[in-house]
Amino acid sequence: MHRARAAQAVVVCATLLLIAPTLAGAQGTLEEYERANTIGERFHAGLVVDVADNPEWIAETSRFVFRRSVEGGHRFLVMDAETRAQRPAFDHDRLAASLSRETGRSFTATSLPFATVGFANDERALTVTFGGVAWRCTLADYRCAQVEAEAQPTEPQSRPRSFGVVRDMSQPGDSTPRRSPDGRWEVVSHNYNLAVRRAGESENDELVLLSTDGSEGNFYELESVVWAPDSRRLAAFRVRPGHPRQVHYVESSPQDQVQPRYSSELYAKPGDVVDHEQPVIFHLDGPRQVDVPNALFPNPYQLDNLAWWDDGRAVTFEYNQRGHRLYRVIEVDAGTGAARAIIDEKPETFFYYRPSPRGKRFRHDVDDGREIIWMSERDGWNHLYLYDGETGRVKNQITRGEWVVRGVDHVDEANRLVYFRAGGMNPEQDPYFVHYYRINFDGTGLTPLTEANGTHTVSYSPDMEYYVVSWSRVDLPHVTELRLTRDQAVLAELGRGDHAALLDEGWRPPEVFAAKGRDGETDVWGIIIRPSNFDPGKQYPVIEHIYAGPQYSYVPKEFGVLTRGLHQQAEMGFIVAMIDGMGTSNRSKAFHDVAWKDLGDAGFPDRILWHEAVAEQYDWYDISRVGIYGGSAGGQNAVGALLFHPDFYYAAVASNGCHDNRMDKISWNEIWMSWPVGPHYAASSNVDNAHRMEGQLLLIVGEQDTNVDPSSTYQVADALIRADKDFDFLMIPGAGHGVGGSYTLRKRFDFFVRHLHGVEPPRWNGGIQVAAADDGDAAAGEY
């Protein structure tokens, strides 16, 4: 069916010059560009009123300050949670007048140039920051003055590390002595070894060597030193350095000189030799060195979180095995060096070792490690477990069910309660909506703190007696309430967003759409965005904005006026969609595992089924003309659409893509593609599969991208040339990983107008410019 559709797309695109006006009106015209160009003027946050921002609790009190949108701008308010008394946070007119006078700019009571305020001097003054400058204003007379930057103490500088696993040996390590808790001793680095001396003595005074076998190729790292609470022992890592791979750059067009500038970045890639850490314990008595046998950690990707128990009985660290299929919390007896695994995490695919809430690693030590709360997907869903820290056994599973814990906010050890976030517990709601809960350590007493049909954020008071909850959906502005923690009673409504004026201007909210994925059972969720002049009697080509990076989910869930630039793209006469296919995070472990060793999959089987389901429901959704665009991992995905699914996708724009996972950073790629590097890397490579390309492609790369090696894009271009494929290529001099801006945006508009509308864009030299609209949403493609 898809092959037939691809053939149809070729015919359609060859004849669109003649028939485009009958499909969706005049497309690709200056009028459409102007409509996209001015979207930020027509649709903006100022048209939504009575939205309360997240609160800032005042010190350890039950009072908080928050900002609420009003016609013409915002007002700041202070509320007392105990009494529910609400008042202006300050005299807005006087503050506006003072700041206007001091800056030479013009501010009004509702157009103050900051979003948050802080109180100082027992709330007799406030501090604000805008334009990179901090100001302090006394509330007695509203005199404002710039705050002199305080001299900051020099922080110890650790040796630069490439993605956390390869140290830059060309740079000096931190030489700041590590002082013992009792203040009597300090440990220093000496000829690649560790030594101690009496604190406060000169560098020429006698040192007592703790180690003697250190060398350039196997040194003791001063930065890793942790003292035992009794100040008589310490632990550190001995490090065997890995391969210091460098990525080299030429800045062709620096703004301050005629000649190009050259630079290099330490940049470890999949398969590289990483630093090898070995924990060692030192006793000052003697002194004595205790080496720790590595039977429990023989092949480390990284050792981390070296720390002592408070009673000094042992030191612990965390071991992530190369390949991310074994993760351990290891305890080492301080006297003997005997090691044991307190926690063993052994997934069949990968352990997403990055900290929660983005990753799936969470650990909280209770009673100095005699119990441990640990996060795991071992039952197929992300949940919390209570471990006996002395035996290493699971005492009980704290949370369970076909839903996922999204993060832990607070552990109340005294009352044995966990406050956490979760998604998917409400079967009638979008499973990505975040809700808040509390539960007892033993898994009883699960209590929802939120219930509305939307995604939530919660801010707790310092004493956890109150919380402010705000919720919204892509089609519904934020509702914000003050609640009582013990029984979730609503004490006050702080704001209920009103977007009537926005709707009156012609703004169209995204439509949420769910369809079954490749297994025929799992719902795959996405959004549909129509142009503001949408006509259901016409047909529109479809453009998908893709980011299939497995580290998170990306379809917006909360309210935004101009969602990630999708509305602006739609104004060009397109339907724009965004989908979280299988392989992305925040669903079941099986849903996530689709990405393992196959980043080329990118959830495309689910995405295509989703598009077909939409087309089945809506005649105006024309999937004979489907485009796709993305950046970073989304750039890899966009090119992959034309290589692996050219029967469905016809035109793609790819920015700064990690097109071959052997070329990209080690930390991101080895977790999903595993280790060692094998044939599966080539199977997902856009370079190795470039000869398969059909359709139309625009490759964009920033010359100075330090996130993804720019050579990844150049290698795709080289492979396409060798395969005799036609494509467009755009290199942006001096640009980094983000290659946004008016020029690249206009080039994307032009590309899709030409290849999906089938008309030539306007001639721009000497013409108007296209401005990128931004409502403050973070770019989806960063990692």
FENTATA-V475509 format. One record per helix or strand. SS is the DSSP state (H for helix, E for strand). FROM is the first residue (numbers start at 1). LEN is the number of residues. If there is no record, write none. Layout:
# FENTATA-V475509
SS,FROM,LEN
SS,FROM,LEN
This chain:
# FENTATA-V475509
H,2,23
H,30,8
H,39,4
H,45,3
E,49,1
E,52,1
E,56,2
E,63,8
E,73,8
E,86,3
H,92,12
E,118,3
E,125,6
E,133,6
E,144,3
E,161,2
E,166,2
E,178,2
E,185,6
E,193,6
E,208,2
E,215,1
E,218,3
H,222,3
E,226,2
E,233,8
E,246,6
E,261,6
E,269,1
E,276,8
E,288,4
E,300,9
E,314,8
E,327,7
E,339,7
E,355,1
E,361,1
E,363,4
E,371,6
E,383,6
E,393,5
E,404,9
E,417,7
E,435,6
E,447,2
E,455,6
E,466,8
E,476,9
E,490,7
E,498,1
H,500,5
E,511,6
E,523,7
E,540,6
H,563,8
E,575,6
H,589,5
H,604,14
E,621,11
H,633,12
E,651,5
E,665,1
H,666,8
H,679,5
H,690,3
E,696,7
H,711,12
E,728,5
H,742,16
